[in-house]
């Protein structure tokens, strides 16, 4: 049995990621927790709590994973423009 504050955090993070298309890193900053915590919350814990919401999160995470090489390239480009 998970503690209530963890369950609340899991759903808050999950809804925020879906509504705003956040990355794990952005969600971690917004909720002031580590990236590992966010990842555990939205994969392991969420799957246990709400299978449908987990499937939605999985789509967002998979998309972010597929696009991360583009975000990294853009960051490098901005760094050297300065």
Backbone as a ProteinNet text record, in pm:
[ID]
protein_1_A
[PRIMARY]
XXXXXXXXXXXXXXXXXXXXXXXXXXXXXXXXXXXXXXXXXXXXXXXXXXXXXXXXXXXXXXXXXXXXXXXXXXXXXXXXXX
[TERTIARY]
84.1	0	87.6	61.7	136.6	76	161.4	112.8	36.2	-59.5	-146.7	-70.5	32.3	103.9	177.1	218.5	284.4	181.5	66	-40.5	-79.7	-95	-129.8	-21.6	104.9	215.4	216.3	194	192.8	88.5	-32.9	-139.2	-114.9	-60.4	-29.5	75.2	180.9	286.9	233.7	160.1	107.6	16.5	-75.2	-166.6	-93.2	7.3	85.4	163.6	219.9	293.6	200.1	82.3	-13.2	-67.1	-107	-167.2	-69	56.6	154.6	264.2	261.4	363.3	503	513.4	642.1	734	862.6	960.9	978.1	1046.6	1073.3	1153	1251	1333.6	1251.2	1162.5	1077.2	981.6	926.7	836.6	910.8	1033.2	1112.6	1136.6	1169.2	1189.7	1061.6	951.7	823.1	776.5	799.6	751.9	860.5	978.4	1088.7	1125.1	1133.4	1176.6	1281.8	1346.2	1449.2	1386.5	1467.9	1421.9	1389.3	1465.4	1440.5	1304.7	1269.9	1140.4	1027.7	1040.3	937.4	923.8	1035.9	1032.2	967	1001.8	940.2	791.2	755.5	614.8	530.5	576.9	492.6	507.5	600.7	609.2	565.4	640.8	611.1	484.6	479.1	365.9	236.2	242.2	119.9	58.2	140.6	88.3	7.5	52.7	-16.2	-149.2	-152.1	-268.1	-375.6	-333.2	-429.3	-371.3	-411.1	-355.1	-381	-499.4	-532.4	-446.8	-431.7	-348.6	-203.3	-161.3	-25.9	-3	-101.1	-88.3	-73.3	-146.5	-133.4	6.1	52.7	186.3	292.1	275.8	372.4	389.2	277.4	283.7	364.2	341	413.9	562	593.7	733.6	803.9	735.9	795.4	821.6	728.8	748.4	868.3	873.9	986	1118.7	1118.5	1239.1	1283.1	1186.3	1217.3	1268.9	1228.2	1265.3	1384.4	1437.6	1541.1	1667.2	1700.1	1819.2	1803.3	1680.8	1656.7	1670	1617	1628.8	1774.7	1850.1	1991.9	2067.9	2038.6	2103.2	2069.2	1946.1	1902.2	1972.5	1988.3	2059.1	2203.3	2267.9	2406.4	2416.5	2324.2	2323.4	2309.4	2214.9	2195.3	2319.5	2384.2	2502.8	2611.3	2630.6	2739	2700.9	2573	2530.9	2571.3	2571.5	2600.8	2736.9
-119.2	0	124.1	213	338.3	443.4	528.9	638.9	737	806.2	896.7	1006.7	1061.5	1171.7	1123.4	997.3	943.2	923.3	870.7	851.6	985.9	1088	1222.2	1276.2	1256.7	1304.3	1233	1102.8	1025	1080.4	1102	1152.3	1296.8	1378	1517	1523.1	1447.2	1445.5	1390.4	1281.7	1219.4	1315.2	1378.9	1472.1	1592.4	1638	1751	1715.4	1597.2	1552.4	1541	1485.2	1468.6	1603.5	1687.8	1817	1912.1	1910.8	2007.8	1947.2	1817.2	1751.2	1764.5	1763.5	1781.1	1662	1689.7	1582.1	1540.7	1431.4	1385.7	1492.5	1550.4	1654	1777.1	1819.9	1935.9	1906.3	1786.9	1748.2	1744.1	1693.7	1687	1826.9	1921.1	2059.2	2118.4	2097.3	2156.6	2102.8	1973.2	1912.5	1899.1	1951.6	1954.8	1815.3	1720.7	1584.6	1544.2	1431.9	1387.7	1327.3	1319.6	1256.7	1109.7	1045.9	904.7	886.6	979.9	973.6	989.5	1086.8	1108	982.1	927.8	809.3	691.4	671.1	562.5	585.9	711.3	744.3	714.9	759.9	749.2	616.6	533.4	402	293.7	273	163.2	186.3	297.3	321.4	347.6	427	460.5	337.1	248.9	127.1	45.5	46.6	-24.2	43.3	177	253.1	272.1	304.5	337	297.9	183.6	127.4	218	277.6	363	488.5	552.5	672.4	637.4	520.7	473.7	463	412.1	398.9	535.4	636.6	772.3	828.2	809.1	856.7	787.9	661.1	585	647.7	691.6	753.9	883.7	965.8	1092.2	1064.4	970.1	937.8	880.1	795.3	738.3	846.6	940.8	1052.2	1136.8	1170.8	1249.8	1176.9	1047.5	967.9	972.6	964.4	966.8	1103.6	1209.3	1344.8	1401.4	1330.9	1389.4	1425.8	1353	1388.1	1523.9	1562	1693.1	1803.6	1779.5	1880.5	1901.1	1793.5	1803.7	1882.2	1857.8	1931.3	2078.9	2110	2249.7	2320.2	2252.4	2310.4	2342.5	2250.7	2273	2391.1	2399.8	2510.3	2644	2651.7	2776.7	2812.2	2711.9	2734.3	2804	2762.7	2817.5	2942.7	2976.3	3100.7	3221	3200.1	3310.9	3363
0	0	0	-96.7	-107	-16	32.7	115.9	27.7	90.7	16.2	-56.3	6.6	-57.8	-183.3	-184.4	-304	-414.8	-380.6	-479.7	-540	-455	-503.9	-596.5	-559.8	-642.4	-777.9	-775.9	-900.3	-996.5	-948.9	-1036.1	-1077.6	-988.9	-1024.2	-1135	-1118.5	-1219.9	-1352	-1346.4	-1468.2	-1544.4	-1474	-1540.1	-1597	-1526.2	-1574.2	-1700.4	-1704.1	-1822.9	-1942.1	-1921.8	-2031.4	-2077.4	-1983.9	-2019.5	-2085.8	-2039.9	-2088	-2174.8	-2194.3	-2274.6	-2216.7	-2085.1	-2018.8	-2039.7	-2035.3	-2032	-1886.2	-1863.6	-1726.8	-1651.4	-1719	-1656.6	-1617.7	-1708	-1679.5	-1563.9	-1561.8	-1453.5	-1320.3	-1322	-1199	-1142.8	-1229.7	-1184.4	-1128.5	-1201.5	-1160.6	-1025.2	-999.3	-875.8	-769.5	-801	-704.8	-651.3	-744.6	-712.2	-815.9	-794.7	-888.2	-1014.3	-1120.1	-1244.2	-1219.6	-1133.7	-1102	-1035.9	-947.3	-879.9	-980	-1070	-1172.3	-1257.2	-1299.4	-1384.7	-1312.7	-1187.8	-1109.7	-1091.2	-1064	-1042.8	-1166.2	-1282.9	-1402	-1476.3	-1435.6	-1499.4	-1401.6	-1297.5	-1204.7	-1123.1	-1054	-962.3	-1036.7	-1143.7	-1216.7	-1281.8	-1332.5	-1395.1	-1294.2	-1171.2	-1063.7	-1027	-1034.3	-988.6	-1095.7	-1218.5	-1323.9	-1459.7	-1508.6	-1632.2	-1753.3	-1762.1	-1877.3	-1880.5	-1765.5	-1757.6	-1787.3	-1743.2	-1772.1	-1922.7	-1995.9	-2141.6	-2207.8	-2158.7	-2211.9	-2184.9	-2063.3	-2025.2	-2109.7	-2133.3	-2211.9	-2350.5	-2410.9	-2542.8	-2538.7	-2437.7	-2424.1	-2400.7	-2311.4	-2282.7	-2405.4	-2479.7	-2600.3	-2704.7	-2718.7	-2811.7	-2769	-2639.7	-2589.4	-2610.7	-2590	-2609.8	-2756.6	-2846.8	-2989.5	-3034	-2968.1	-3008	-2932.2	-2837.4	-2752.9	-2828.8	-2933.7	-3011	-3077.6	-3112.8	-3172.2	-3068.1	-2948.9	-2842.3	-2803.9	-2799.7	-2766.2	-2870.6	-2996.4	-3104.5	-3100.9	-3070.1	-3060.8	-2945.8	-2834.9	-2719.1	-2754.5	-2824	-2863.8	-2960.2	-3053.6	-3150.3	-3078.3	-2985	-2909.1	-2827.7	-2772.8	-2690.8	-2772.1	-2896.7	-2976.1	-3054	-3059.3	-3123.2	-3037.6	-2905.1	-2812.1	-2831.1
[MASK]
++++++++++++++++++++++++++++++++++++++++++++++++++++++++++++++++++++++++++++++++++

